[in-house]
Amino acid sequence: MTTPLTIAELYALPALVPLWPTVGEALGLAESTTYQLAAENRLPFEVVRLGRRRKVRTVDLQRYLGLMPDTTEAAQP
């Protein structure tokens, strides 16, 4: 079992973070579960493949965790 990242650790992350361990730990998931969900496209954000590595945009992870406002909706007048 992994220990989820603290809010301070989440805010200190670079623009792209590795699927494992960073994203998995932030979500409190085991390594195998993290990779399985990514393989099944069941994570709530895009996983970017860079060669053999899988990365997630930090802003997407932070938004999912409620640490940033969701700005994907068009502004209402």
RAURQUI-V666903 format. One record per pair of residues at least 12 apart in sequence whose ideal C-beta (glycine too) atoms are under 6 Angstrom apart, sorted by the first residue. I is the first residue (numbers start at 1). J is the second residue. Records with the same first field share a line. If there is no record, write none. Layout:
I->J + J
This chain:
2->25
4->28
5->25 + 26
13->58
15->58
16->55
17->56 + 58
19->38 + 54
20->34
23->56
44->64
45->60 + 64
